[in-house]
Amino acid sequence: MKKFLNVAAAHIASGQRPNWIDNQTVVRRYQPIPDMVAELLARTDPGLYGQMLEGFRNDFQPVGGEVQIVERIARIACLMRGCCYLETEILKRDMEAGALPGEAPADALARAFIADFGGPMLIDKISRYQIRLEREFSHCANLMQRCVKNRKLEQARVAASLLKTKPCTSVIQ
């Protein structure tokens, strides 16, 4: 951990943004989370991506390169939903593993959360991953909204210029 903090401090001191992908400790720590989310989604709702993609296509009606942005939005939305599923599964598993006889569900949930916080901290890791996904989702959604707005403005500009031109009255002009 000390090495990790020294690398971060060096990046900050140099005025550069740290690239955590270069730090293999961080990569190894968070690598299991996307795999766990993908596996859980495959088990729970295999058609979720297709449904979300179709919904986003209907909302944005992408053209050209916008299709890839819409596909990315759908993928990120699925992963964010998977993070919620995964948090629930982890807490359920920990509640069952550490439940005391006659214990109230709220107490079992608190015990499971504390056990995770004192141990693998999976909930914290998932939360951080989900925050990163939410930022990326927001960025892509804003980008698509700007693309749609620009497309509509361009259509309005073309329509206005067509109204200004005189109609053709003869075949030869």
Long-range contacts (C-beta under 8 A, 24 or more apart in sequence): 29-125, 30-125, 30-128, 30-129, 33-86, 33-122, 33-125, 33-126, 33-129, 34-79, 34-129, 36-86, 37-79, 37-82, 37-83, 37-85, 37-86, 37-126, 37-129, 38-79, 38-82, 40-82, 40-85, 40-86, 40-89, 41-78, 41-79, 41-81, 41-82, 41-85, 44-85, 48-78, 48-81, 49-74, 49-75, 49-78, 52-77, 52-78, 60-144, 60-147, 60-148, 61-148, 62-144, 62-147, 63-151, 66-144, 66-147, 69-140, 69-143, 69-144, 69-147, 70-144, 72-136, 72-140, 73-137, 73-140, 73-141, 73-144, 76-133, 76-136, 76-137, 76-140, 77-137, 79-133, 80-130, 80-133, 80-134, 80-137, 83-126, 83-127, 83-129, 83-130, 83-133, 84-130, 86-126, 87-123, 87-126, 87-127, 90-116, 90-122, 90-123, 90-126, 91-116, 91-123
